[in-house]
C-alpha cells in the first residue's frame, strides 16, 4: 500500500517544478529560433537610440 501526502494549504496539487518548466518553454523555444539572433541586437540598438533622443534623456533624468 502506498500513501501520498499533499500540502494542506494548496488548493491545487500541481508541482511548482512542472509549472516552472511549462513557463520557461516558450522563452527557451524563442531563444533557439533565428529570429532571436536578429531581434536581440535590434532591440539593443533601439534601446540605445531611444535613450539618446531628447525624450529619452529627460526620462533618464527623471528616473534618477
BALUM-29511 format. One record per residue: chain; residue number from 1; y, x, z of N, C-alpha, C in turn; residue in one letter. Coordinates in nm, 4 decimals. Layout:
<sites>
A / NUM / Y / X / Z / Y / X / Z / Y / X / Z / A;
...
</sites>
This chain:
<sites>
A / 1 / -0.1171 / 0.0844 / 0.0000 / 0.0000 / 0.0000 / 0.0000 / 0.1240 / 0.0894 / 0.0000 / X;
A / 2 / 0.2189 / 0.0561 / -0.0839 / 0.3437 / 0.1330 / -0.0869 / 0.4582 / 0.0423 / -0.0472 / X;
A / 3 / 0.5571 / 0.1012 / 0.0125 / 0.6748 / 0.0245 / 0.0532 / 0.7972 / 0.0873 / -0.0097 / X;
A / 4 / 0.8926 / 0.0041 / -0.0399 / 1.0184 / 0.0504 / -0.0957 / 1.1295 / 0.0059 / -0.0037 / X;
A / 5 / 1.2201 / 0.0972 / 0.0258 / 1.3339 / 0.0615 / 0.1106 / 1.4613 / 0.0743 / 0.0296 / X;
A / 6 / 1.5523 / -0.0160 / 0.0526 / 1.6827 / -0.0147 / -0.0117 / 1.7895 / -0.0071 / 0.0948 / X;
A / 7 / 1.9047 / 0.0439 / 0.0541 / 2.0169 / 0.0430 / 0.1474 / 2.0592 / -0.1011 / 0.1693 / X;
A / 8 / 2.0896 / -0.1330 / 0.2910 / 2.1211 / -0.2727 / 0.3221 / 2.2608 / -0.3129 / 0.2787 / X;
A / 9 / 2.3497 / -0.2180 / 0.2565 / 2.4869 / -0.2545 / 0.2240 / 2.5146 / -0.2659 / 0.0745 / X;
A / 10 / 2.4139 / -0.2500 / -0.0087 / 2.4360 / -0.2618 / -0.1528 / 2.3754 / -0.3914 / -0.2046 / X;
A / 11 / 2.4530 / -0.4606 / -0.2853 / 2.4047 / -0.5859 / -0.3420 / 2.3110 / -0.5588 / -0.4596 / X;
A / 12 / 2.3456 / -0.4602 / -0.5386 / 2.2576 / -0.4250 / -0.6495 / 2.1881 / -0.2939 / -0.6139 / X;
A / 13 / 2.0659 / -0.2835 / -0.6464 / 1.9864 / -0.1680 / -0.6064 / 1.9652 / -0.0735 / -0.7239 / X;
A / 14 / 2.0750 / -0.0449 / -0.7936 / 2.0699 / 0.0434 / -0.9078 / 2.1068 / 0.1836 / -0.8617 / X;
A / 15 / 2.0351 / 0.2803 / -0.9091 / 2.0607 / 0.4189 / -0.8715 / 2.1960 / 0.4638 / -0.9260 / X;
A / 16 / 2.2738 / 0.5322 / -0.8447 / 2.4033 / 0.5819 / -0.8909 / 2.3841 / 0.6949 / -0.9913 / X;
A / 17 / 2.2727 / 0.7680 / -0.9825 / 2.2451 / 0.8722 / -1.0815 / 2.2248 / 0.8111 / -1.2198 / X;
A / 18 / 2.1575 / 0.6983 / -1.2255 / 2.1351 / 0.6314 / -1.3533 / 2.2671 / 0.5810 / -1.4108 / X;
A / 19 / 2.3529 / 0.5259 / -1.3276 / 2.4826 / 0.4780 / -1.3748 / 2.5689 / 0.5939 / -1.4220 / X;
A / 20 / 2.5611 / 0.7065 / -1.3542 / 2.6381 / 0.8238 / -1.3937 / 2.5930 / 0.8730 / -1.5312 / X;
A / 21 / 2.4632 / 0.8750 / -1.5539 / 2.4110 / 0.9185 / -1.6834 / 2.4534 / 0.8238 / -1.7949 / X;
A / 22 / 2.4545 / 0.6956 / -1.7670 / 2.4965 / 0.5970 / -1.8670 / 2.6447 / 0.6127 / -1.8970 / X;
A / 23 / 2.7239 / 0.6378 / -1.7954 / 2.8675 / 0.6535 / -1.8150 / 2.9006 / 0.7824 / -1.8886 / X;
A / 24 / 2.8221 / 0.8862 / -1.8709 / 2.8505 / 1.0138 / -1.9353 / 2.8016 / 1.0197 / -2.0796 / X;
A / 25 / 2.7113 / 0.9323 / -2.1195 / 2.6546 / 0.9396 / -2.2531 / 2.7593 / 0.9291 / -2.3635 / X;
A / 26 / 2.8512 / 0.8307 / -2.3611 / 2.9489 / 0.8229 / -2.4715 / 3.0346 / 0.9484 / -2.4829 / X;
A / 27 / 3.0748 / 1.0057 / -2.3711 / 3.1572 / 1.1265 / -2.3759 / 3.0772 / 1.2434 / -2.4315 / X;
A / 28 / 2.9541 / 1.2579 / -2.3888 / 2.8704 / 1.3675 / -2.4391 / 2.8416 / 1.3491 / -2.5876 / X;
A / 29 / 2.8193 / 1.2263 / -2.6303 / 2.7936 / 1.1996 / -2.7713 / 2.9172 / 1.2330 / -2.8550 / X;
A / 30 / 3.0346 / 1.1910 / -2.8080 / 3.1576 / 1.2162 / -2.8824 / 3.1850 / 1.3659 / -2.8922 / X;
A / 31 / 3.1596 / 1.4403 / -2.7851 / 3.1824 / 1.5840 / -2.7882 / 3.0889 / 1.6555 / -2.8850 / X;
A / 32 / 2.9794 / 1.5934 / -2.9208 / 2.8845 / 1.6540 / -3.0144 / 2.9167 / 1.6205 / -3.1596 / X;
A / 33 / 3.0146 / 1.5368 / -3.1836 / 3.0480 / 1.4972 / -3.3204 / 3.1512 / 1.5924 / -3.3803 / X;
A / 34 / 3.1549 / 1.6025 / -3.5119 / 3.2571 / 1.6866 / -3.5757 / 3.3994 / 1.6364 / -3.5504 / X;
A / 35 / 3.4156 / 1.5086 / -3.5271 / 3.5497 / 1.4549 / -3.5009 / 3.6106 / 1.5185 / -3.3769 / X;
A / 36 / 3.5290 / 1.5477 / -3.2791 / 3.5788 / 1.6094 / -3.1560 / 3.6375 / 1.7470 / -3.1858 / X;
A / 37 / 3.5736 / 1.8199 / -3.2778 / 3.6227 / 1.9529 / -3.3118 / 3.7594 / 1.9467 / -3.3781 / X;
A / 38 / 3.7866 / 1.8371 / -3.4494 / 3.9154 / 1.8206 / -3.5159 / 4.0179 / 1.7617 / -3.4197 / X;
A / 39 / 3.9776 / 1.6651 / -3.3404 / 4.0721 / 1.5956 / -3.2540 / 4.1218 / 1.6806 / -3.1376 / X;
A / 40 / 4.0392 / 1.7698 / -3.0877 / 4.0802 / 1.8497 / -2.9731 / 4.2038 / 1.9347 / -3.0036 / X;
A / 41 / 4.2055 / 2.0150 / -3.1112 / 4.3282 / 2.0914 / -3.1396 / 4.4444 / 2.0020 / -3.1838 / X;
A / 42 / 4.4119 / 1.8913 / -3.2486 / 4.5173 / 1.7995 / -3.2923 / 4.5878 / 1.7378 / -3.1730 / X;
A / 43 / 4.5129 / 1.6939 / -3.0744 / 4.5762 / 1.6351 / -2.9563 / 4.6527 / 1.7390 / -2.8766 / X;
A / 44 / 4.6028 / 1.8624 / -2.8729 / 4.6767 / 1.9684 / -2.8036 / 4.8097 / 1.9939 / -2.8738 / X;
A / 45 / 4.8073 / 1.9979 / -3.0072 / 4.9303 / 2.0173 / -3.0829 / 5.0283 / 1.9028 / -3.0581 / X;
A / 46 / 4.9793 / 1.7791 / -3.0654 / 5.0675 / 1.6639 / -3.0455 / 5.1240 / 1.6593 / -2.9042 / X;
A / 47 / 5.0442 / 1.6988 / -2.8059 / 5.0922 / 1.7012 / -2.6677 / 5.2048 / 1.8032 / -2.6521 / X;
A / 48 / 5.1875 / 1.9216 / -2.7103 / 5.2917 / 2.0245 / -2.7020 / 5.4149 / 1.9846 / -2.7821 / X;
A / 49 / 5.3927 / 1.9216 / -2.8974 / 5.5046 / 1.8773 / -2.9790 / 5.5858 / 1.7705 / -2.9059 / X;
A / 50 / 5.5179 / 1.6754 / -2.8444 / 5.5871 / 1.5696 / -2.7710 / 5.6645 / 1.6269 / -2.6519 / X;
A / 51 / 5.6095 / 1.7281 / -2.5879 / 5.6782 / 1.7899 / -2.4747 / 5.8024 / 1.8659 / -2.5199 / X;
A / 52 / 5.8053 / 1.9104 / -2.6459 / 5.9194 / 1.9856 / -2.6968 / 6.0317 / 1.8958 / -2.7473 / X;
A / 53 / 6.0080 / 1.7676 / -2.7587 / 6.1130 / 1.6762 / -2.8037 / 6.2093 / 1.6505 / -2.6880 / X;
A / 54 / 6.3295 / 1.6053 / -2.7180 / 6.4244 / 1.5766 / -2.6088 / 6.3701 / 1.4745 / -2.5077 / X;
A / 55 / 6.3016 / 1.3736 / -2.5564 / 6.2456 / 1.2747 / -2.4635 / 6.1375 / 1.3387 / -2.3754 / X;
A / 56 / 6.0573 / 1.4257 / -2.4328 / 5.9553 / 1.4943 / -2.3553 / 6.0152 / 1.5854 / -2.2498 / X;
A / 57 / 6.1254 / 1.6503 / -2.2843 / 6.1927 / 1.7374 / -2.1870 / 6.2479 / 1.6554 / -2.0707 / X;
A / 58 / 6.3071 / 1.5412 / -2.1023 / 6.3602 / 1.4548 / -1.9962 / 6.2469 / 1.4050 / -1.9069 / X;
A / 59 / 6.1366 / 1.3630 / -1.9676 / 6.0235 / 1.3158 / -1.8870 / 5.9663 / 1.4254 / -1.7989 / X;
A / 60 / 5.9599 / 1.5480 / -1.8502 / 5.9074 / 1.6567 / -1.7686 / 6.0010 / 1.6891 / -1.6524 / X;
A / 61 / 6.1334 / 1.6746 / -1.6747 / 6.2280 / 1.6967 / -1.5645 / 6.2157 / 1.5849 / -1.4604 / X;
A / 62 / 6.1887 / 1.4631 / -1.5056 / 6.1753 / 1.3511 / -1.4114 / 6.0475 / 1.3622 / -1.3284 / X;
A / 63 / 5.9440 / 1.4248 / -1.3843 / 5.8189 / 1.4404 / -1.3103 / 5.8351 / 1.5367 / -1.1937 / X;
A / 64 / 5.9239 / 1.6318 / -1.2068 / 5.9420 / 1.7331 / -1.1014 / 6.0283 / 1.6857 / -0.9924 / X;
</sites>
